């Protein structure tokens, strides 16, 4: 489905080809139903988790597949994971963030640099601008 969305965006279309999307959604639902049937016994904790996931995939299909109709929504959360990776690494290397004030400063700086990067500005340029007293701010939407 991600490929269908990517192709539609590249071809400057307003929507994904309906027949192709319908086929992919049918495969998605079929896989979820197979998951429900295969884990119906729920004889172990893992099987119960898998069964619950398969049910959620069916029950919340519109939420999971929103990226196919609203292209502002990404199909994955990799960007979010990258944003928190640095704080987790910092905790791992130094043990902890020693003070609440230090943690806040670190998070504010990482947030600033992450936002700048998402707008195409290299982190070094953003830091130079900041130290020169002319902080970068994103354009108003």
C-alpha positions as CSV (number, residue, x, y, z in Angstrom):
1,X,0.0,0.0,0.0
2,X,2.9,2.3,0.7
3,X,4.1,1.7,-2.9
4,X,0.7,2.6,-4.3
5,X,0.6,5.8,-2.3
6,X,4.2,6.7,-3.4
7,X,3.4,6.0,-7.0
8,X,0.2,8.1,-6.8
9,X,2.2,11.0,-5.3
10,X,5.0,10.7,-7.9
11,X,2.4,10.8,-10.7
12,X,0.7,13.8,-9.1
13,X,-2.6,12.0,-8.7
14,X,-5.2,13.0,-6.1
15,X,-5.8,9.4,-4.9
16,X,-4.6,5.9,-5.2
17,X,-6.0,3.7,-7.9
18,X,-9.2,2.4,-6.3
19,X,-9.0,-1.2,-7.8
20,X,-5.4,-1.7,-6.7
21,X,-6.2,-0.3,-3.2
22,X,-9.2,-2.5,-2.9
23,X,-7.1,-5.6,-3.7
24,X,-4.5,-4.6,-1.1
25,X,-7.2,-4.0,1.5
26,X,-8.7,-7.4,0.8
27,X,-5.3,-9.0,1.3
28,X,-4.8,-7.1,4.5
29,X,-8.2,-8.2,5.9
30,X,-7.6,-11.8,4.7
31,X,-4.2,-11.8,6.6
32,X,-5.9,-10.5,9.7
33,X,-8.7,-13.1,9.5
34,X,-6.1,-15.9,9.1
35,X,-4.3,-14.5,12.2
36,X,-7.6,-14.5,14.2
37,X,-8.3,-18.1,13.1
38,X,-4.7,-19.3,13.8
39,X,-4.7,-17.9,17.3
40,X,-8.4,-18.6,18.2
41,X,-7.3,-21.1,20.9
42,X,-5.4,-18.4,22.8
43,X,-3.7,-21.1,24.8
44,X,-0.6,-19.0,25.6
45,X,0.1,-15.4,26.5
46,X,1.8,-14.8,23.1
47,X,-1.2,-16.3,21.3
48,X,-3.6,-14.0,23.2
49,X,-1.5,-11.0,22.2
50,X,-1.4,-12.1,18.5
51,X,-5.2,-12.7,18.6
52,X,-5.8,-9.2,20.1
53,X,-3.6,-7.7,17.4
54,X,-5.4,-9.4,14.6
55,X,-8.7,-8.2,16.0
56,X,-7.4,-4.6,16.3
57,X,-6.2,-4.8,12.7
58,X,-9.8,-5.5,11.6
59,X,-11.5,-3.2,14.1
60,X,-9.3,-0.2,13.5
61,X,-8.7,-0.7,9.8
62,X,-9.5,2.9,9.0
63,X,-6.9,4.2,11.5
64,X,-4.2,1.8,10.4
65,X,-4.8,2.6,6.7
66,X,-5.4,6.3,7.0
67,X,-2.1,7.0,5.1
68,X,-3.8,5.6,1.9
69,X,-6.4,8.4,1.9
70,X,-4.8,11.3,3.8
71,X,-1.2,11.8,2.5
72,X,-0.3,14.0,5.4
73,X,-0.2,10.8,7.5
74,X,3.0,8.7,7.2
75,X,2.7,5.0,6.9
76,X,5.3,4.4,9.7
77,X,6.6,6.2,12.8
78,X,10.3,6.0,11.9
79,X,10.7,9.8,12.2
80,X,9.3,9.7,15.7
81,X,11.6,6.9,16.7
82,X,14.6,8.7,15.4
83,X,13.6,11.8,17.4
84,X,13.7,9.9,20.7
85,X,16.7,7.7,19.9
86,X,19.2,10.4,20.9
87,X,17.7,10.9,24.4
88,X,17.7,7.1,25.0
89,X,21.4,6.9,23.8
90,X,22.3,9.8,26.1
91,X,20.7,8.0,29.1
92,X,22.5,4.8,28.1
93,X,26.0,6.4,27.8
94,X,25.9,8.8,30.8
95,X,23.7,6.7,33.0
96,X,21.0,9.3,33.5
97,X,20.4,13.0,32.8
98,X,21.6,14.3,36.1
99,X,19.2,17.2,36.6
100,X,15.7,18.1,35.4
101,X,17.1,21.4,34.1
102,X,19.8,19.6,32.1
103,X,17.2,17.2,30.7
104,X,15.0,20.0,29.6
105,X,17.8,21.9,28.0
106,X,19.0,18.7,26.1
107,X,15.4,18.0,24.9
108,X,14.8,21.6,23.8
109,X,18.1,21.6,21.8
110,X,17.3,18.2,20.2
111,X,13.8,19.3,19.4
112,X,15.1,22.5,17.8
113,X,17.6,20.6,15.7
114,X,15.1,17.9,14.7
115,X,12.6,20.5,13.5
116,X,15.2,22.3,11.6
117,X,16.3,19.1,9.9
118,X,12.7,18.3,8.9
119,X,12.6,21.6,7.2
120,X,15.8,20.9,5.2
121,X,18.2,22.9,7.3
122,X,21.5,21.2,8.3
123,X,22.0,21.0,12.1
124,X,25.3,22.9,12.0
125,X,23.7,25.8,10.1
126,X,20.9,25.9,12.7
127,X,23.4,26.0,15.5
128,X,25.5,28.7,13.9
129,X,22.4,30.8,13.3
130,X,21.4,30.3,17.0
131,X,24.8,31.3,18.4
132,X,24.9,34.4,16.1
133,X,21.7,35.5,17.8
134,X,19.4,34.9,14.8
135,X,17.7,31.7,15.6
136,X,16.0,29.8,12.8
137,X,12.2,29.5,13.0
138,X,10.0,27.5,10.7
139,X,7.8,29.4,8.3
140,X,4.2,29.9,9.4
141,X,1.8,27.3,8.0
